[in-house]
Amino acid sequence: MDEKRFTPNLHASLVSEILSLRRDIESKNNALAGVEENLQSSKNENGLLEATITSQEQEIRSAKKQMQLLESGTLSALGNIAKERDDAVDSLAEARKRLEASKSTVRGFEEDARRNQAMWEQDKQNWDNEKRNIERKVH
């Protein structure tokens, strides 16, 4: 190897570029880890919301059965049961909206994770190409 071609400035520049690339990769790995944590959190929330919907659907069925049993009852009893049913339906609708929002968020996180992975792979490939080019130049 010709020592005149490999100057201290070139060496320092190469080391600086390698360190910069490592920092970029670590930063992107950290961002990816954060996205994955958010994805897991959203999946957990999604599971909780599905359990809530199931529970609320059971409450609705129970309220409907109570209405059938109390049809011969007084008007005020029917009014109270109808109010409970309406509240349960409203809660179910709200829970479904939250579930859909969570699913949308999960899809967003999954897309972000895929995009970050693709960017990381592209950066890694670029870094590998640069490394090969630098190594070719050095040799």
N, C-alpha and C positions, 0 to 999 in steps of 0.2 A: 504494500500500500504506500502510496506517495504521501509523505507527511505534509507537503506543501498544500495539498488539496484539502486536508482535514485540519482546518484552522481552529484555534480556540473559540473564535466567534461562531463558527459553524457548529462545533460541539455544543456550545452553550445554547445555541438556537435549537438544536435538535433535542436537547434535554428539556428545554423550556416547552417545546411543542409536545413532547411525550407527556410531561407533567400536566399540561393543559388538557390534553386528551383524556388522561386518567381522571382528572377532576370532572370533566364533562360526563364521562361514563358513570362515575360515582353519583353525580347529581341526578342523572337520568335514572339510575337504579333506585335512588331514594324516592324520586317522584313516582316511579312504577310501584314501589312498595306502598307508598301512600294511597295510590289508586286501588291497589289490591285490598288494603285495609278497609277503604271506603266501600268497596264492592262487597266484602264480607259483612260489613256492618249493615249494608242495605239488604243483603240476603237474609240476615238475622231479623231485621225489621219486617221484611216481607213475610217471613214465617210467623212472626207474632201477629201480624195483621190477618193472615189467613186463619189463625186460630181464633182471633176475635170475630171474624166473619162467621165461622162455624158456630161459635157460641151464640152469636146474635141471631143466626138462623134458627137455632134451637129455641131461643126466647120467642121468636116470632111464631113458630109452630105451637109453642105452649100458650101464647096469647090467643091464637086462633082457636085452640081447643077450649080454653076458658070461655071464649065468646059463645061457642056452640052450647056449652053447658049452662050458660047464664042467659040464654035467649028469653027464657020465661021470667027472668028477673026484672028488676025495676029499671027505669030509664037511666037513673044516675049510675047504677052499677055498669050498665052497658057503655055509658059515656066514659067512665074511668078506664075500662078495659080498652076501649077504642083509642084513648089517649096513650095508654101504654104501648099499644100496637104501633101507633103512629111514631112514637118516640123510637121504638125499636127499628122501624123501617127507616127513619131518618138516620139513626146511628149506623145501620147497615149500609145505607147509601153513602154516608160519609166515609165509612171504613173501606168501601169499595173504591171510592175516589182516592183515598190514601194508598190503597193497594195498587191501583193503576199508576199513581204518581211514583210509588216505590219501584214498580216494575220498569217504568220509564227511566228512573234514575239508575237502576241496575243496568239497563241496556246502555245508557250513557257511559257508565263506568266501564262496562265491558268493551264498548267501542274505544274509550280512552285508553284502556289497557292494551287493546290490539294496536291502536295507533302508536302508543308509546313503545310497545315491543318492536313494531316495524321501524320506528325512528331509531331505537337503540341498535337494532340489527344493521340498519343502513349506516349509522355512525361507526359501528364496529367494523363494518366492511370497508368504509372509507378510511378508517384508521389503519386497518390491515393493509389496504392498498398504499396508503402513504408510507407506512412502515416499510413495505417491500420496496417502494420507490427509493426511499432514503437509504435502505440497505444496499440497493443496487448502485446508488450513487456513491456510497461509502466504499464499496468493493470496487 
